[in-house]
Amino acid sequence: MQIETPPTDKPREPERAERRGLVIVNTGDGKGKSTAAFGLALRAFGRGKAVKVWQFMKVPSARFGEHRMFERIGLPVEGLGDGFSWKSHDLEHSAQLARDGWAKARDSILGGELFLVVLDEITYPLIYGWLPLDEVLDTLRNRPAHVSVCLTGRRCPPEIVALADTVTEMTKVKHAFDAGIPAQRGIED
């Protein structure tokens, strides 16, 4: 490790632009995409902002840690899918759930009542061809100016990356699963 001198100059210029909603992408093969989005949702909700989390791959009855906590504090989260694609008994049904879920999410973005909309794991229905990319792009472009949208998932389409204001790519350096350690409740749920 190399020791650094702490910066003494302010690292950025003062704001010159008007505040507006952002498009934020958390993508990559590393852990933490959804976790970062949930942290963002909690931050906004803690400031009294209207927030909604849509989970494209989780079932509506899911009871993971984030669901239990969001329920306690009143932050709305809704599962739109039927779980992992390899567990699906009918991929066309999974695709239809994604399309139906997208209609709800799109309306919540365009409605303008929310400050932040999280589209958790939306990249999967996009890359599987279940959702029309052009419609998602149009929604992001035409959303009310104050609405921020955070999209998560691996292999985010480059068209969304190009449109986004902030993109973070989580890079896996090491993962316990690769060493044979199973997912841990409270860490990976």
N, C-alpha and C positions, 0 to 999 in steps of 0.2 A: 504494500500500500504506500502510496506517495502522499505526504502531507502537503496540504494546500493552504495558502493564505486566504482568509475569508475576504470576500469582496467588500469594498467600502463604498463603491459607487452604485447608485441605483441602476439595476440591470436593464430597465426599459424606459422608453420615452413616456411622458404623460399621455393620457387618452386624448385623442383628437377626433375620433369618430363617434357617432351616435351609438349607444348600446342597442343591440338587436339580438334576436334569437340566433342560435348557432346550430349547425349540423356537426355532430361529434360521432366519430367512428372508433370503436375499440375492436381490433381485429388481430389476427396472427395465431400461431400455434401454441402460444404460451398460456398459462393460467391467468385469470384475473379480469377477463373481458367483462363478464356479467357483474362480477364483484365491483369493478370500478364504476360501472353504470349504476349499480344500486347505491354506491356511495354518493354519486352525483344526485340521484333521486332523493336520498336522505338529506343531503345538503340543501337542496331547493325546498323540500318539504319543511325542513327545520326553519326556513326563512318565511314560512307561511305561503309558499307558492303552490299552485295547483299542479299536481303531478299524477301521471298514470303510467304503470308498467304493463306492457303487453309481452307475454312470453310465447313465442311462436312454436316451441317444441315441447312445452310442458302441458300436461293435461289440466283441465279446469279444476280438478279435485286435488291437485298437487299440494303437499304440506311440507315443503322443504323449509329450511331455517328462515329464508327470506320471507316466505309466505306467512309464517307464524309471527315474525316480528312486524312486518308491514300491517298485518291484521291488528296487532296490539296497538299500533300508533295511528291506524286509520289511513295508511297510504294504500291506494287501490292498486292491486296487481291481479292480472287475469291470464290464466293459461288458455292458449288457443289451439293447441295441438293434441296429438295422441301419443307423445313420447318419442323415443329414438326410432328412426326409420327402420332399423334392423329388427325392432320388436313389433312393427306394424303388421297387421294381418291383411291390410288393404291399403296400398300406397295411393290409390286414387282417392280413397276416403281421406287420407292424410293431406293430400293436395287440396281437396275441397275444404277441409278445416282451415288450411292456411289461407285460402282465398276468402273464406267467410271472415276469418280473423283480420285479414288485411282490410276488409271493408270497414270493420269497426275501428281499427287503428287509424286508417286514413281519415275517417270522419272525425276522430278525436283530434287529429292534427289540424285539419282544415277548419274545425269548429271554432278555434281561437280561444276557448275557455281555459286551456291548459297552458302553463308556463313551460313544462317539460314533458315530453313523451319519450319513453324508453321502448325501443323495439328490440327486445332481447332475442338473440338467435335468429334474427330475420334473414341473415345471409343464407341459411340452409334452404328455406323454401325458394329463395331467389336462384341459387345455383342449381337446385334440382329442377328448375323450370316451372315450379308451381305458381309463382307470382310473376306478373309482367314487370320487368325492370323499368321500362319506360314510364309506367304508371307510378311506380315508387319515386322515380326521379322527378316527374311532374309534380307530385305531391310535395316533395321536399322543396322544390323551386317555388311553388305557389302557396306555401303555408303562410299564415299571418306573420308579419315581421317580428313579433315578440315571442313566437313559439320556437323553443329549442327542441331538437330531436337527437337522441343518442341511439345509434344502431350498433349491435354487437354480433359477433360470430366470425368464424374462420373464413378465409378466402373472400373477403368483401369484394364485390365487383369493382373494377377499376373506375367505372363511370361514377359510382358513389364516392369513391376515394377522391376523385377529381373535383366533385361538387362540394365536398365537406370542407368546413372551416378548420377543424381539428381532427387529426387522425393519429391514433396511437396503435402501434403494432407490438403486441406482446410476443416476445421471443422466448421459446423454451430453451433454457440453458441446461436444466436438469429437472426430472420429474420422478417423484416417488413411485408412481405406477410402473415406470420402466424397470425399477428394481424389485418388482413383484409385490409392492405394498398396495393394498386395495384402497379405494376411496374412503375417506374418513368423514363420518357424519359431523356436521358443524364446520367443516373445512371445505368440502367439495360438494355440498348439496345446497 
